[in-house]
Amino acid sequence: MSKQQARTSEYFLGAVTHSGFTGDFEKTMTGDGYFTFILKGGAGTGKSSLMKKIAAAFPDGEREIYHCSSDPESLDAVKLGEYKTIVVDGTAPHTFDPVFPGVGQVIVNLGDLWIDKKLLANADGIAEAMALNRSYMDRAKRYTGALIDICFDTCRSCSEALDTGGIKALADRLSKRLITGKGSGGSIYTRQLSAVTMQGYKTYDRTISGYSKVYRFSDEYFAASSLLLDELTQRAVSKGYDVIICVTQLLNDDAAEHIFIPELDTAFVTQSRIKGDIGTGRTVSLQKYYSGEVLSSRLPRLKINRALTKTMLDETAKTLTLAKQAHDEIEKYYIAAMDFKKLDKLTEKLIERIAKRKI
């Protein structure tokens, strides 16, 4: 990615879609000369705490902090630009293994630090808690799948009312005014800024506020905003700018929800009833790019979809909360069996290794 000002960006590592837990992080691991420490170990072995300590040890420069969509308070990865280093949780549901062992990636096995006898003594309790967590997560996946289907139906229905010519003309005007000059890149990077969580549909506003120029678009129906962002992306890339596309889980990660152009310090973001307000400032409505006559014929269907969307989102959040409670029970067993003095020493050694990689 082309050089950009120092900033800390927060994302989710991925999210649950019809294809299971999705994400594009392996490309991040293997690109731009990064070295990756892949953490292995069960719940409660300290992976998230280790990454929080590493993030705290290197607060400056370009950083990307990746959260867990099942538990946003937990970290799944840290990317340190000035050190060309990534630390990532490589356990399910986001399983990672070295692509270039020892050269580009290495496994750090936190399972070596637990006391086997203590775990074996609680084998039945661990199995019971894991089964309960898996049951809740399976239910959450079904709710998420239903939510995606409903949002797809809304988008597909309203795309028939969309003034595509008007959206492309808007993209032309915005591009001429905001995407000027010539960039030093021209690549596309995928990130996940928003996801369905225990807290509802959560977006990391801090990432957006890290850009000095933020342009907001309101779109209840997904179709206008996704097309507009696609058109802006094409124009930016054609001018040599790197673009970060933040895909939307609500449409199975198949459409853009926000885009960032770091070299221009510019963000284009969308918001709707389900997403809520994103930051502050003027928001331009894309409603006029839908045919009122066509939308009127679909109002009963859209009203039902709106109600079902809220229901599925609420039920997913409730179920993820129950899954987190079961996960906490699993963690109790592993925390009790961990040698945290050894973990602290391991963390210190990792910090020392990373510090030597400063570019």
N, C-alpha and C positions, 0 to 999 in steps of 0.2 A: 504494500500500500504506500502511496506517495507520502512524503513527509508532511506532518501536520503539527499544529500547536499542541503543547502538552495538555492533556485532559484525562479525567477519569470517566469512563463510560461504563454503565451497568446494563447488563442484558440477562436473559435467561439462557441456559445452555441449550434448551430445546423445550418441546411441549408435546402432549399427547394428541395425535390425530388418528385418522382411519388407518394409517400405516404404522401405528404404534408410536413409540416415543421417537420423535424426529429431531433432527438437527444437522448442521453442516460443519461441525467442529473439527472433524478430521482434516478438512482442507486447511483450517487455521493452524492445526498442529504441524502440518507438513510443509507449510508455505513460509516464504520470506526468511529462511535461515534460522527458524526458532528451534530451541531445544526444549523438549517436554518431559517433565517428571510426571509419570502416570501413577496415581495413588491407588492401591488395591487394599481392600479390607472391608469388613462388615460394618453395619450401623453401629455407631458409638465408638469406633476405633480412632476418632480424632481427625478425620480427613478435613472436615470443614474448619475446625479450630486451627489446624495447621495452616490452611490457606489464608485464614484471617490474620494469623501472625505474620505470614509472608507479605500480605498486602500492607500491613501496618509497618513492616520493616522497610518497605520501598514505596513511600507515599508520593514521590515526585515522578515527573515524566508522564509519558503516554501509558495509560493503564486501562485494561478492560477487566471488569469484575463480573463473573457469571453466577447467577443465583439458580437455585433449584425451584422449579415451578410447583412441586408438591409441598415445599416448605421454603418460602422466599428468604427466611432468616438464615438458611443454610447455603453455603457456597459450593458450587460445582467446579469452578475453575478460576484461575487468576492468570492474566496475560500481562507481562511487563515489557513494554516496548524498548526501553533503554537497555534492557539486559537480554533481549531476544530469548526470553524464557517464558514457558507456560507450565503451570502446575494444574493438573486436572484430576478429578475423581473418575477413575476408569472402571467403576463397578456398575452393574445393571441398575437402571435400565439403559444407561449410556455407557456401554462397554467399549473401552479402548485398549488396544494393544500396540506395542511398538511396530512401526512400519519399517524403520531403519534402526534396529536395536543397537543401543550403545552409541550410535552416531547422531541420531535425531531424537530418539526417545529412550527412556529407561524406566523400568518398573520400580516403584518404591512400595514394598509389601509391609503394610502396617500390621498384617496378621502375624508377623514374626514377633510382635511385641505383646501379644496377649498370652495369658496363662491358661493352657489347654485344660487343666484339671477343673478350673472354675467353670469353664464353658460346658464341659461334659457333665458336670454336676447339675446343670440347669438345662439339659438338652430338651426335656419335655416342654418346659416353659417357653424356651426359645422357639421351638417348632409351632407351638400354639399361637404365640404372638405373631409369628411370620405368616401363618395361615390366615389369621384375622386381617392383618395388613394387606395381604394379597387379595382377599375377598373384597375389601373396601376399594382398593385400587382398581380392581376389575369393574366394580360398579361405577366408579368415577369415570372410567374409560367409556363405558356405555353411555353415560349421561353426556360426556364430552362429544361422543360421536353423534348423538341426537342433536346437540347444540350446533355442531358443524353442518349437519344436514339442513336444519332450519335456516341457518344463515345463508347457505348455498341457495336454498329455494328463494329467499328474499332477493339475493343478488341476481339470480338467473331471471326471475320474474321482472325485476326492475331494469335489467339491462335491455329488455325489449322496448323500454320507454326512454332509453338514453340517447341524447343528442351527441353521438360520437364525433361528428364534425365540429361541434361547438367545443367539446373537450380538447380536441387536437388543436383548435385555434387558440384556446386558452393556454395550452402548453407552449405553443409558438411564442405568444406574447410574453409569458413568464420567462421563457428561455432567453429571448432577446434582451430582456431587462436584467435578469438575475444570473444567467449562466454565460458569462462573457469571458473573453480571452481564450487561452489555451492551457490545458492542464498538463501535468507531468506523468499521468498514469493512463487510465482508460479501462480499469478492471472493475468487476462487480463482486462485492462481498455480501454474504448473507448473514443476518443476525436476527435474534428474536427479542424485541423490545417489550412485548406484551404477552401475557399468557393468563389462562384461567387458573386461579389459585384458591387457597383457603380464604383469601381476602377478596374474592370476586375477580373481575377482570382487571389485572394490575399492569400498569405501565410505569417504567422507570423514567420519571420526569427529569431526574438529575441529568440523564444523558442528553435530553433535548435542550435543557437550559445551558449545557456546555457549549452550545452554538450561539454565536452573537446574532445571527439572522435566522429567525424562525418564522415560517409561513404556515398558517393553520387553515385547514379546510374541513367544513362540516358536511358529513354525508351519512344519512340514515340507512342507505341501501347498498353500500359497498361498491357498486358498479362504477360510479363516476370517479371516485377517489382512486380506485385501483388502476383504472385506465389512465387517469391524469399522471399518476406517479410512474407508470410504465413509460409514458411518452416523455416525461422529464428525464427519466433514467437514460433512455436512448439518446436524447439530445446531449446530455452531460457526457456520456461515454464517448460519443462521436467527437466531442471537443477535447478529449483526452483527460477527463476527470474520473478519478475513482469514485464509485458510488457504493454506499452501504445500504442495502435493501433490507428493511425489517419486515419480514413476512408475517401474515396474520394467521394465527391458529384457527380463527373463526371460519376461514375458508380453506382449511386443510393445508396451510402453508403454501398455497398455490397463487397467492396474490400479495402485492405490496400493501403495507399499512402505513409505513413511514419510509422516507429515504433521507440519507445524509450525504452531503458532499463536503468532506473534511477540508479539502484544499481551498474551497470557497467559504468555509466556516458557515455553511448554510444547511438548514433542515427544513424539510417539507413534511408536515404531519397531518393526520386526519383524526377526527373525533366524531363520536356519535353518541346516541343514548346509552348504548352498552359500554362504551369506552369512557364516557364522562369527559369532563374538561381536562385538557392537557395544557398545563402551564397557563400563562396569562398573555394578553394581547388580543389584537383583532383577529377574528375568525371569519373567513369568507365561506358563505353557504354555496354548495353545489346543487341545491335543489332546483334551480332554474334550468339545469341541463337535463331534467327529466320532463317528459311530456305529461302535463297535468291530466289530460284526457285519458291517457293510457293508465296512469297511476290510479285514477278514480275508479276504473273498472277492476282494480286489484285491491282496493282498500280493505274489504272483508278478510281477504287472505293475508294481507300485510298486518292487519290488526291481530289476527290469530298468531301469526309468527312472532310478533313483538311480545305477546303474552307468554308464549311458549319459550322464547329465548330467555326471558327473565326467570321462568320456572326452572329450566335446565341449568342455567348459570347458578342459581341459588342452591339447587340440589347437588350440583358438582362441588360447590364450595363446602357444603355441609359434609359431604362424603369424604372429601379430602381432609377435613378436620378430624373425622373419625379415623381415617387411615394414619394421620399424623400421631394420634393418641396411641394407636397400636404400635407404630414405629418407635415411639418413646419407650414403650415397654421392652421392645427388642434392645434398644440402646442401653437400658439399665443393666442388662445382663453383660453386655460387652464392655461397658464402662467399668463395671466391677471387676472384670477380668483383665483389664489393660494395665501395663506397666507405664505409667505416664512420665516417670522420670526418664525412661529410655526414649519416649516420644519427644520430650523436650530436647534431649540431646540430638535426636535425629533432625528435629526442626532447626536447631542451631547450625548443624552441619549443612543442611540445605540452603539456609540463608547465606552462609559463607561461600558455598559453591556458586550461588546466583550472583552475589556481589562481585565475584571475579569476572563475570561475563559482561560487565558494563561496556557499552560500545562508545 
